[in-house]
Amino acid sequence: MLIVCPSCKAKFSFDDTKVGAEGIKLRCSKCRAIFKVTRKIPPPVAASRPAVSPSVATAGIKVVIANESAAFCTAVKKVLEPESFTVFTFNDGKETFDAVERLRPDVVLLDVALPSMYGFEVCEKIRNDPALAAVKIILIASVYDKTRYKRSPNSLYGADDYIEKHHIPDSLSSMIYRLVSGQKPVEAAAPEEVSRQEEGQAAPQQLSSTEIDAQEIVRQEIQEDEERETTPQVSYTAPRQLPDAHVKARRLARIIVSDITLYNQTKVEEGVKNNTFYKLLEDDIREGTALYERRVSESIRNDTSYLEDAFEELIARKKQELRL
C-alpha cells in the first residue's frame, strides 16, 4: 500500500498485511513525525474516513524568502516549484519585516545576514508582534559549508527551525510542511523507546535520478551564488552590474559575523555584557577570519577593516539592545 506522511508529504511503500484491525503507528523516516494508519473498510452506506489522518491544505500556504541575493531567491523558488505554495522574495531586512506585516505569510525563510537588519533581528521583531504569532520562521545559516559546523545553534532567536544552505534542496519543503502542520521536530529515540512508540516503520520511496540531479543542480547554484558574492569581479561579468569587490568583501564580513552570532547567542550576549566578546569567541573568530582571508584579496584586506568593523557594529547594536 502507498502511504503519504500527513506532515511532510513523503510517500511510503508499506506492507498492508502488517496493518491490524486497530491500525499501526508509523514514524516518517524523513521528517520523524509519528502518525497512525488504519485499513480502509468500506461501510455499507457512508463513505469511510481516510486511512491516514488528514493532511494540511497546501494550496494557500504563503512563503516569504528573504536573502540579499536575487539569484539565491530564484534557486530556492526552484526548490519549491513542485509544491503548491505562493512564494514572495525580498532582499533587505527592513523590507522583509514590512512585507511580513503586510502579507501575514505562513512561513518566512530568513537569511541571517540580511542587509539593513540582520535576519535574527527581523526574527525577534516578528516574535515581539502578537499579530504575527502564527508566522513560522526558518533561519538560514549564511555560510555555505557542508563541514564547518558540527553542532546546532544553541538558540534560534525565536525562530521555529533553522536550515543550512546545502540542505535546502532536500529538506526545505518537508520542513515547511512540518511547521505549517504543527508537527514538532522529533529527536532520535533510543531503540527501546521507539519500540514503545511505534509498531513499524516504512522506508520512503527512493528519489529518481532526475530528482537527485535536480537537487544537486540547485545545491550548486546556491554555492556558486555565494562564491560570486565574495570573489572579485572580472571584466566579462561587468554587464551584469554585480557589486564591486569591496561591497562583496563587506557583505562576506557581515555573513561571517551573523553566522557566529546565530551559533553562539549565549556567548555573544555574555561577551558583550562583560567586555569579553573576543576572548569568549576566539575560536569562531579565528575560523571566520581564515574564511575571510581565503575569499578576499590581500589588497582589499590591507586597505580596509570590513571584518573588524562588522564585529564592532554587532557589539554596538547588542549593547543598545541590552541597554548597556
N, C-alpha and C positions, 0 to 999 in steps of 0.2 A: 504494500500500500504506500501511497505518497502522502507525506505529512508536511505541512508548512508551519514553521515556527510562528506563533502569533506575535512575537516581539520583533524579530529581525527579518522575517520573511524567507529565511533559509529553507531550502527544500530537502527533505529527508526520505530515503527509502527505508522501510521498516517491515519486518515480517509480521503480518497481521495475525498469524497464529499465536503470537505471544501476547495479544491483547485479550485479557479475560473479560468476564461479564461485567466486572466493576471498572474496567478500564486499566490504564497503566500510566504512571508518571514517567516523563522523559526529561532529560536535560539537553537543551540545544548545545551542541559542541562548538557552535560558532559564537553565540552571544552569552551562553551559560544560563539562560533563563530556563526555569522549570515549568512545564505545562503538562496537562493531562489529556490523554487521548482515549476515546471510547469507540466502540463499534457502532456503526450505523445499523439500527434495527428498524426497518420500515414498519410504521404503525398502520393499523387497518384503515384509519381515516386521515388524521392530521399528518402533516409532513414532520419528519424528525428534525431535531436540532442538529447543528453542525457537529462533527466528530471532535473538532478542535475548538477551543474557546475562541470567541470572536476576535478578529484581529483589528488593529487600528485602521480607521479610514484614512487613506493616504492622499486622496485627491486634493484635499485642502491644505496640506502641510506647506507652510511658508518657511523658507530657509534663507537667512542672510549670510553671505560670505564676506568677510572683511579682511582685506590684505592690501598692502600698498601697491602690489604688482598686479596689473591687469592681466598679464599672461598667467600668473598663478591662479587668479579667479577663473579664467577661462578653462584651465586644466581641471580645476575642481568641479566646475559645471559639467564638464565632460564625464566625470565620475558619476554624477548624479542624474545624468540624462535618462538612464533606463527607468528611473523612478518617477512617479507622478508628483513631483514637488514643483512648487513655484519658487524660483531662485532669484534673489536680488544680490548685487555685488556693490561693494563700496571700498574706497581706497584710503580712507582717513578716519582717525579715531572719533573726532567730534562729529563728523558727518555720519558715521555709523550709529552713534548714540542717538542722534536726532532721528535717523531713519527707524531705529528700533521703537522709539516713542511713537512715531507716526504709523508704522506698519504693523506693530504688535506681532512679530513673527513667532512661529513655534520654536525654532532653533536658530541660534546665532553661532557661526563658526568664526572665532576671533583670533587673529594673529596677534601674538603678544607684543610685537614690535611696531604696531601701527604708528604713523606719524601724528603729531599734534596731541595725541593722548594714547599712552600705552594700552594694549589690549586688556591687561589686568585692571587698569583704571576704568576702562569702559565697563568691564565686568562688575566692578564694585559699584559704579553709578547705577547700573541696571538693578543690582540687588538691593540698593537703597531706595528704589522706587516701588512702592507697594503695587502700583498699577501694572508693573511688569513682572510680577511674581511668577506668572505662568511661563515666562520665556525660559527655555532651556539653553544653556551656554556651553560650548565646547571651546576650550583654548587650544591653539596650535603652537607647539614648540617651534621656534623660528629657525633654528639652525638645522639644515638637512645633514644628518649624520647618523647612519644606522648603528654605529658602535659607541657614540660618545657617552650617552647616559645609560647607566646600569640600574637606575632607580626611578621611581615615580616621584612627581612633585610632592613635597610634604604639605602643600596647601594649594588650593585652586582658586583663591580669591573669590569664593562664592560660586564659581563655575560648577557645572554638573559633571563634567568629564574633561579630559584633555586627549589630544592625539598628536603623535609625532608625524612629520611630513611624509616619511616613507611608508606609513601605514594608511595614508588617506585612500589610495586606490582600492585596498582590500577590506578596510574596516569602517570607513566613514558612513556608508549607507546604513549598515546594520546598527551602528551607534545611534544614528538619528532615529531609526525606528524604535530602538530600545528606550531612548529618552522620552519620545513622544507617547509611547505606550505606558509609561510609568514604571517600567521594569528597572530594578536596581542592579548594578554590577554584582555578579556572584563570584566570590573568591574561590579559588580551587580548594575543594574539600578533601579531607583525609578519606581513604578508601572505605573505612567503616562508616563514616558519616554519609558518604554517597550511597552506600547500600541501604541506609535507613531512609534516605530521602527519595530514592527512586528505584524502580524495578527494572529499568533497562535504559539503554542509550542508543540512539541511532546516529550513524555517521552521515554527514551531509554528502550530497552528490558532488563528485569531483568537478572542478571547473573545466570547461573545454579549453583546448589550446588557444582558440580565438579569444576567449575571455582572459586567459592568462597573459596573452600578448598585449591585449588592450590595457590591462592593469600596468604592465611593465612600461608601455609607451607613456602613459600618464605619469608614472613614477619618474621616468627620465625627464619629462617636460618640467616637472616640479623642481628637480635637482638642477637642470640647466637654467631655469629661471633664476634661481638663487645665485648661480655662478655668473650669469650675465650681470646681475646687480652688483657684484663685488669684483669684477675683473675690469681693468682699464679698457676703455672703448678703443676700438681700432677704426680706421678710416672707412672701411666698407660698410659699417653699420650706421654711419652718420645720418643717412636719410631717415632712419627710424627715430631720430632725436632722443636717444637714450640719455639719461643723466650723465654728466661728466664724471671722471674718475674720483674727484673729491666728494661729490654727492654720494657716490657708491660707497666710498670709504666711511663717510659719516653714517650712512644707513647701516652698514655692517657693524659699526660700533654700537649703534642702538639695538641691533639684533642680539649681539653678544650680551649686552647689559640686561636686556629684557629676559633672555633665557636664564641667566644666572639668577635673576630675581624670581622667576617662575619656580625654579627648582630649590630655592633657598629662602622662602619668605621669612621664616623664623630668624635665621641668621642675619638676614638683611635688616630686619627691624631691630634686633638686638644690637647689631653693629652700629646702626645709626644712633640709637639711644645712648650707647656707651662710648661712642667715638672709636670703635674697634672694627669698623667695616672692613678695611683692607686686610687686617690680621685674620679675622674670622673666615674670610672668603678667599684667602690667598691661593688655595689650590685651584678653585674655579677661575679666579682672575688670571692665574698663570696659564691655564688651559685656553681661556678666551684670548689672551694676548698672543699666544702661539698661533691660534687660528687667524687672528687679525694680521699678524706678520706674514703668514703664508699667502694671504689673499690680497694684501695691499702693498703696492710698490714701495720700495725703500725711500724713493724721493718724496713721496707723499707723507710717509711716516716721519721723515726727518723734518719736514716743514710744518707739520700740524700736530695737534694733540686731540684728535677726534675721540679716541677711546677714553682717554683720561677725562675729557670734558663730559662724555656720556655718563661716566661713573659719578662725577661731581654733580651733574644735573639730577641724577637719580637720588643722590643723598639729599640734595636741597629740597626736592619735591617730597621725599619721605619725611624730612624734618617738618615741613609745612603740614603734611597730612597728620603727623603725630603731635603737632603743636609744640614742637621743641624750640 
